[in-house]
Amino acid sequence: MSPDLNGRLLGRTAVVTGSTSGIGAGIARALAAEGAHVLVTGRDEERGAKVVAEIEAAGGRADFVAADLGLGAEAIRALAARVGELLGGAPDVLVNNAAQLIPATRTQDTDEATVASALAVSVAAPFLLTRELVPGMVARGSGAVVNIGSINGLVGMAGAALYSATKAAVHALTKAWAAEFGPAGVRVNTVAPGPTRTEWNERHRDLLAGMVAGIPARRLSTVEEVAAAVVFLASDEASNIHGATLPVDGGFTTV
């Protein structure tokens, strides 16, 4: 189905990091369905091409840009340069979704390499990419950044110390950036998914079953539900929302 001619993001551009699978891919599809030209990014060219093909088959517009955000500042500068080439400037929407997923691990069993990698991908990368792309939004006087946080950044869970720390940092960046960029017309907000039905989480059904049993919705969120929250925050419907965290968690953090 072609994007609605009255789509909320018609004529706009978007970059979604880590969007070759899972929640990121769902966000890319949802933004494109609202009319945005979406840049799908990630390490896996084959999976990226599949997401682009899905978007194009539905009548949307997308391109794939290979990027390994764990490689540091040079790789991120190269991604930002490619974004500028393909879009002709800064995107209208930046979704900082890429993160290192970490299985439940006790703090004493977490090795230094995992700590360094998680901080590089989940904290340094969104910081550096925002540093590269948002000044263009500021110069234009408009833009929206949506960071993908997590309920792990809001509540404490045993075995999730490192992942929780990275997501709490993302939540803190949202508030600081909202204060910094909001006066220039750039809105920054967070979507914080709870237990969500993804390929990764299918491997951890037993753990998730225990979490879901105690929440009001009594079920996992879907990728589409998380993506819908991102679309809302990226759109003009959220024009006066700055620095907010929107949980999509079935009530996990609110009841």
C-alpha positions as CSV (number, residue, x, y, z in Angstrom):
1,M,0.0,0.0,0.0
2,S,1.3,3.4,-0.9
3,P,2.0,6.0,1.8
4,D,-1.1,8.1,2.6
5,L,-0.9,11.4,0.7
6,N,-1.9,13.0,4.0
7,G,0.8,11.1,5.8
8,R,2.1,12.8,8.9
9,L,5.7,12.8,7.6
10,L,5.1,13.3,3.9
11,G,8.1,15.0,2.3
12,R,10.4,14.6,5.3
13,T,13.5,12.6,5.8
14,A,14.5,10.2,8.6
15,V,17.5,8.2,9.8
16,V,17.0,5.2,11.9
17,T,20.1,3.6,13.4
18,G,20.2,-0.2,13.9
19,S,17.2,-0.6,11.6
20,T,18.0,-3.9,9.8
21,S,15.9,-5.9,12.1
22,G,13.7,-5.9,15.2
23,I,12.3,-2.7,16.6
24,G,14.5,-0.5,14.4
25,A,13.2,-2.2,11.2
26,G,9.6,-1.7,12.4
27,I,10.3,2.0,13.1
28,A,11.8,2.4,9.6
29,R,8.7,0.8,8.0
30,A,6.4,2.9,10.1
31,L,8.1,6.2,9.3
32,A,8.1,5.3,5.6
33,A,4.4,4.5,5.7
34,E,3.8,8.0,6.9
35,G,5.6,9.4,3.9
36,A,9.2,9.9,5.1
37,H,12.2,9.0,3.0
38,V,14.0,6.7,5.4
39,L,17.7,5.8,5.6
40,V,18.0,2.3,7.0
41,T,21.3,1.8,8.7
42,G,23.2,-1.2,10.2
43,R,26.0,-3.6,9.7
44,D,24.2,-6.3,7.7
45,E,23.8,-5.3,4.1
46,E,21.6,-8.3,3.2
47,R,19.1,-7.6,6.1
48,G,19.2,-3.8,5.3
49,A,18.4,-4.5,1.7
50,K,15.4,-6.6,2.8
51,V,14.0,-3.8,4.9
52,V,14.4,-1.4,2.0
53,A,12.7,-3.8,-0.3
54,E,9.8,-4.2,2.1
55,I,9.4,-0.4,2.3
56,E,9.5,0.1,-1.4
57,A,7.1,-2.8,-2.0
58,A,4.6,-0.9,0.2
59,G,5.1,2.2,-1.9
60,G,7.6,4.0,0.4
61,R,11.0,5.4,-0.2
62,A,14.2,4.1,1.6
63,D,17.9,3.6,1.1
64,F,20.4,1.5,3.0
65,V,23.6,2.9,4.5
66,A,26.1,0.4,6.0
67,A,27.3,1.5,9.4
68,D,29.0,-0.1,12.4
69,L,28.5,2.4,15.2
70,G,30.8,0.4,17.5
71,L,33.8,1.4,15.4
72,G,33.9,4.9,16.9
73,A,34.0,8.5,15.8
74,E,35.4,8.0,12.2
75,A,32.7,5.5,11.3
76,I,30.0,7.9,12.7
77,R,31.4,10.8,10.8
78,A,31.4,8.7,7.6
79,L,27.7,7.8,8.3
80,A,26.8,11.5,8.8
81,A,28.6,12.4,5.6
82,R,26.7,9.8,3.7
83,V,23.4,11.0,5.2
84,G,24.2,14.5,4.0
85,E,24.9,13.2,0.5
86,L,21.7,11.1,0.2
87,L,19.3,13.7,1.9
88,G,21.0,16.9,0.8
89,G,21.5,18.0,4.4
90,A,20.4,17.1,7.9
91,P,17.4,14.7,8.3
92,D,14.1,15.9,9.6
93,V,14.0,13.0,12.0
94,L,16.8,11.1,13.8
95,V,16.0,7.9,15.6
96,N,18.8,6.7,17.9
97,N,17.8,3.1,18.1
98,A,21.0,1.1,17.7
99,A,22.1,-0.5,21.0
100,Q,24.0,-3.5,22.2
101,L,21.7,-6.2,23.5
102,I,23.1,-7.9,26.5
103,P,21.9,-11.2,28.0
104,A,21.2,-11.2,31.7
105,T,24.6,-11.3,33.4
106,R,25.8,-10.8,36.9
107,T,28.0,-7.8,37.4
108,Q,30.9,-9.9,38.5
109,D,30.6,-12.0,35.4
110,T,30.6,-9.1,32.9
111,D,34.0,-8.8,31.2
112,E,35.7,-5.5,30.3
113,A,35.3,-5.9,26.6
114,T,31.5,-6.2,26.9
115,V,31.5,-3.0,29.0
116,A,33.5,-1.1,26.5
117,S,31.5,-2.3,23.5
118,A,28.1,-1.6,25.2
119,L,29.2,2.0,26.1
120,A,30.5,2.5,22.6
121,V,27.4,1.3,20.7
122,S,24.7,2.4,23.1
123,V,26.0,5.6,24.6
124,A,28.9,7.1,22.7
125,A,27.4,6.4,19.2
126,P,24.1,8.2,19.7
127,F,25.9,11.1,21.4
128,L,28.4,11.4,18.5
129,L,25.8,11.0,15.7
130,T,23.6,13.6,17.3
131,R,26.6,15.8,17.5
132,E,27.1,15.4,13.8
133,L,23.5,15.7,12.6
134,V,21.6,17.9,14.9
135,P,23.5,21.1,14.2
136,G,22.0,21.0,10.7
137,M,18.5,20.7,12.3
138,V,19.3,23.7,14.5
139,A,20.5,25.7,11.5
140,R,17.2,24.9,9.8
141,G,15.2,25.6,12.9
142,S,13.3,22.3,13.0
143,G,13.8,18.7,13.6
144,A,12.9,15.8,15.9
145,V,15.2,13.3,17.7
146,V,13.7,10.2,19.2
147,N,15.9,8.1,21.4
148,I,15.0,4.5,22.1
149,G,15.4,3.9,25.8
150,S,14.0,1.0,27.8
151,I,12.2,0.3,30.9
152,N,15.6,-1.0,32.1
153,G,16.6,2.6,32.3
154,L,13.7,3.4,34.6
155,V,13.6,0.4,37.0
156,G,16.2,-1.9,38.5
157,M,16.5,-5.5,37.4
158,A,19.0,-8.1,38.7
159,G,21.4,-9.2,35.9
160,A,20.8,-6.1,33.8
161,A,23.2,-3.6,35.4
162,L,25.2,-2.8,32.2
163,Y,22.3,-2.6,29.9
164,S,20.3,-0.5,32.4
165,A,23.2,1.9,32.7
166,T,23.4,2.4,29.0
167,K,19.6,3.1,28.7
168,A,19.6,5.4,31.8
169,A,22.3,7.4,30.0
170,V,20.1,7.6,26.9
171,H,17.2,8.9,29.0
172,A,19.5,11.5,30.6
173,L,20.8,12.6,27.1
174,T,17.2,13.1,26.1
175,K,16.5,15.6,28.9
176,A,19.8,17.4,28.4
177,W,19.3,17.7,24.6
178,A,15.8,18.8,25.0
179,A,17.0,21.7,27.1
180,E,19.9,22.4,24.7
181,F,18.2,22.1,21.3
182,G,14.5,22.8,22.1
183,P,14.9,26.6,21.9
184,A,16.2,26.2,18.4
185,G,13.2,24.3,17.2
186,V,14.6,20.7,17.6
187,R,12.5,18.4,19.8
188,V,14.1,15.5,21.6
189,N,12.1,12.7,23.3
190,T,12.4,9.1,24.3
191,V,10.4,6.0,23.7
192,A,11.0,3.3,26.4
193,P,9.9,-0.1,25.2
194,G,9.0,-2.8,27.7
195,P,9.0,-6.6,26.9
196,T,8.5,-6.6,23.1
197,R,8.0,-9.5,20.7
198,T,11.2,-9.4,18.6
199,E,13.6,-12.0,17.1
200,W,16.0,-11.5,20.0
201,N,13.4,-11.8,22.7
202,E,12.0,-15.1,21.2
203,R,15.2,-16.6,22.6
204,H,14.3,-15.5,26.2
205,R,10.7,-16.6,26.4
206,D,10.9,-17.9,29.9
207,L,12.4,-14.7,31.4
208,L,9.8,-12.6,29.5
209,A,6.9,-14.8,30.6
210,G,7.6,-13.9,34.2
211,M,7.8,-10.2,33.5
212,V,4.6,-10.2,31.5
213,A,2.6,-12.1,34.1
214,G,2.9,-9.1,36.5
215,I,1.9,-6.2,34.1
216,P,-1.6,-4.9,33.5
217,A,-1.6,-5.7,29.7
218,R,-0.6,-9.3,30.4
219,R,1.2,-9.5,27.1
220,L,4.3,-8.4,25.2
221,S,4.3,-5.2,23.2
222,T,4.5,-5.5,19.4
223,V,7.2,-3.8,17.3
224,E,4.4,-2.0,15.6
225,E,3.2,-0.5,18.9
226,V,6.7,0.8,19.7
227,A,7.0,2.2,16.2
228,A,3.7,4.0,16.4
229,A,5.0,5.9,19.5
230,V,8.1,6.9,17.6
231,V,6.0,8.2,14.6
232,F,3.9,10.2,17.0
233,L,6.9,11.9,18.7
234,A,8.5,12.5,15.3
235,S,5.3,14.1,13.9
236,D,3.8,17.6,14.3
237,E,1.1,16.0,16.6
238,A,3.9,16.1,19.3
239,S,4.9,19.7,18.4
240,N,5.0,20.9,22.0
241,I,6.5,17.7,23.6
242,H,10.1,18.1,24.7
243,G,12.2,15.9,26.9
244,A,9.5,13.3,27.6
245,T,9.8,9.6,28.1
246,L,6.9,7.6,26.6
247,P,6.8,4.0,27.9
248,V,5.4,1.4,25.6
249,D,5.3,-1.4,28.2
250,G,1.8,-2.5,29.0
251,G,1.9,-0.6,32.2
252,F,5.1,-2.2,33.6
253,T,6.6,1.1,34.9
254,T,3.4,2.9,35.9
255,V,1.4,0.5,38.0
